[in-house]
Amino acid sequence: MKRLLPILLFLFPALAQVVVEPGWVRLVPPVVPDTAAYLTLVNRGRTPLRLVGAETPVARRVSLHRDHQEHKGGHAVLGMRPVPYVEVPPGGKVAFRPGGYHLMLEGLKRPLKAGEKVELTLLFQGGLKVKVVLPVEMR
């Protein structure tokens, strides 16, 4: 495999471009139908990376969201909004964390358990797919 890796990276340079740093999926009570996943994307390439979606076998759909804060009537109102994509600049990184970007796992097909591993396939513009496995944690 060590001999094959340089050939694969030459044929598919995008594989060398994206690095996914460890993350986690939020543990929610069994009656809650949605949860969030967090991780960090690192772009080691010279061109921008655009995350356009994700898939997982544990939820009906995955969407990209960003938390936001508005001031209405002198009060801070917290919420989240879907975003069509998340761009990672060349040589940069984007952290998906509470209070910022996150992946919403919507319509969980079953309750998740602490310590369980959830597989996600990250979908990038241009057809690149990257599989990651994240632990379910109570944080």
HELIX and SHEET records of a PDB file:
HELIX    1   1 LEU A    4  LEU A   11  1                                   8    
HELIX    2   2 ALA A   14  GLN A   17  1                                   4    
SHEET    1   A 9 HIS A  75  PRO A  82  0                                        
SHEET    2   A 9 ALA A  59  LYS A  72 -1                                        
SHEET    3   A 9 TYR A 101  LEU A 108 -1                                        
SHEET    4   A 9 THR A  35  ASN A  43 -1                                        
SHEET    5   A 9 VAL A  18  ARG A  26 -1                                        
SHEET    6   A 9 LYS A 129  GLU A 137  1                                        
SHEET    7   A 9 LYS A 117  PHE A 124 -1                                        
SHEET    8   A 9 LEU A  49  GLU A  55 -1                                        
SHEET    9   A 9 VAL A  86  VAL A  88 -1                                        
SHEET    1   B 5 HIS A  75  PRO A  82  0                                        
SHEET    2   B 5 ALA A  59  LYS A  72 -1                                        
SHEET    3   B 5 TYR A 101  LEU A 108 -1                                        
SHEET    4   B 5 THR A  35  ASN A  43 -1                                        
SHEET    5   B 5 LYS A  93  PHE A  96 -1                                        
END                                                                             
